[in-house]
């Protein structure tokens, strides 16, 4: 936090170094299970990057998936589902339809549906993710 405050004074608010520091701090908070603080930092990253890079950057996809994981951990399942869907949309734009990040986003959507009790929808997403992982890395 101290380094981030120092960097903010030295650099402009939308500088890539600030974005990286905020994202890294969000990741650290997430690993420490400080979910509210991680959420705050990840949302700040989205506020920084979307106006600069537009929608559809790798960092937006990464942060959206991480927010989905945080919201799922907090049982905010509608929010989790929204973030996993955003991650899916952005990952498809960035990587195309056949990529491990797309499969991970599908898996996150399936997990959110499962926790919401929407088992048929969950199974469909899990199947899509599984089939994609099999195509990408094989069944073993």
C-alpha positions in Angstrom: 0.0 0.0 0.0 2.8 2.4 0.9 4.6 1.8 -2.4 1.3 2.3 -4.3 0.7 5.6 -2.6 4.2 6.7 -3.4 3.8 5.7 -7.0 0.5 7.5 -7.3 2.1 10.7 -6.2 5.0 10.2 -8.7 3.0 9.0 -11.6 -0.3 9.8 -13.2 -3.4 7.8 -12.1 -3.7 5.9 -15.4 0.0 5.0 -15.7 0.6 1.3 -16.5 2.8 1.0 -13.5 -0.2 2.1 -11.3 -2.5 -0.4 -12.9 0.1 -3.2 -12.4 0.7 -2.3 -8.8 -3.1 -2.1 -8.1 -3.6 -5.5 -9.8 -0.7 -7.1 -7.9 -2.0 -5.8 -4.7 -5.5 -7.2 -5.5 -3.9 -10.6 -6.1 -2.0 -10.5 -2.9 -5.2 -9.6 -0.9 -7.0 -12.4 -2.7 -4.3 -14.9 -1.7 -4.6 -13.7 1.9 -8.4 -14.2 1.7 -8.9 -10.4 2.2 -11.7 -10.5 -0.3 -13.2 -7.1 0.2 -9.8 -5.4 -0.2 -9.1 -7.6 -3.3 -12.4 -6.7 -4.8 -11.7 -3.0 -4.2 -8.4 -3.2 -6.0 -9.7 -5.3 -8.9 -12.6 -2.9 -9.5 -10.0 -0.1 -9.4 -8.0 -1.9 -12.1 -11.2 -2.1 -14.3 -11.9 1.6 -13.7 -8.3 2.4 -14.9 -8.1 0.1 -18.0 -11.5 0.2 -19.6 -11.3 3.9 -20.4 -7.7 3.6 -21.6 -7.8 0.3 -23.5 -11.5 -0.1 -24.2 -13.2 -3.3 -23.5 -11.4 -6.4 -24.6 -8.0 -6.5 -23.0 -6.3 -9.5 -21.4 -6.1 -7.7 -18.1 -9.8 -7.0 -18.2 -10.5 -10.7 -18.8 -8.1 -11.7 -16.0 -9.5 -9.3 -13.4 -13.1 -10.2 -14.4 -12.4 -13.9 -13.7 -10.7 -13.1 -10.4 -13.7 -11.0 -9.4 -15.9 -13.9 -10.3 -13.9 -16.1 -7.9 -14.2 -13.5 -5.1 -17.9 -13.1 -5.6 -18.4 -16.9 -5.6 -16.4 -17.2 -2.4 -18.7 -14.6 -0.9 -21.8 -16.4 -2.2 -22.7 -13.3 -4.4 -23.6 -15.7 -7.1 -25.3 -13.3 -9.5 -22.3 -11.0 -9.3 -20.0 -14.0 -9.8 -22.0 -15.2 -12.8 -21.8 -11.7 -14.4 -18.1 -11.5 -14.0 -17.5 -15.0 -15.3 -19.6 -14.1 -18.3 -17.7 -10.9 -18.8 -14.4 -12.9 -18.6 -15.8 -15.4 -21.2 -16.8 -12.6 -23.6 -13.5 -10.8 -23.3 -11.4 -13.9 -23.5 -13.2 -14.9 -26.7 -12.5 -11.5 -28.1 -8.8 -11.6 -27.1 -8.0 -15.3 -27.7 -10.7 -16.7 -30.0 -13.1 -19.4 -29.2 -10.6 -22.2 -28.5 -8.3 -21.2 -25.7 -7.7 -22.4 -22.1 -8.8 -19.1 -20.7 -12.1 -19.5 -22.5 -12.5 -23.0 -21.0 -11.7 -21.6 -17.5 -14.4 -18.9 -17.9 -16.9 -21.6 -19.0 -16.0 -23.6 -16.0 -16.5 -20.6 -13.7 -19.9 -20.0 -15.2 -20.7 -23.7 -14.6 -19.6 -23.4 -11.0 -21.8 -20.4 -10.4 -24.8 -22.1 -12.0 -24.2 -25.2 -9.8 -24.1 -23.1 -6.6 -27.3 -21.4 -7.7 -28.9 -24.8 -8.1 -29.3 -24.5 -11.9 -27.8 -27.9 -12.5 -28.8 -28.4 -16.1 -27.2 -25.1 -17.1 -24.1 -25.9 -14.9 -23.7 -29.3 -16.6 -23.9 -27.7 -20.1 -21.1 -25.2 -19.2 -19.0 -27.9 -17.5 -19.3 -30.1 -20.6 -18.3 -27.2 -22.9 -15.2 -26.5 -20.7 -14.3 -30.2 -20.5 -14.6 -30.7 -24.3 -12.5 -27.6 -24.9 -9.8 -28.7 -22.4 -9.7 -32.1 -24.1 -9.3 -30.5 -27.5 -6.5 -28.2 -26.2 -4.5 -30.6 -24.1 -5.9 -34.1 -24.6 -7.9 -36.3 -22.3 -5.1 -37.5 -20.1 
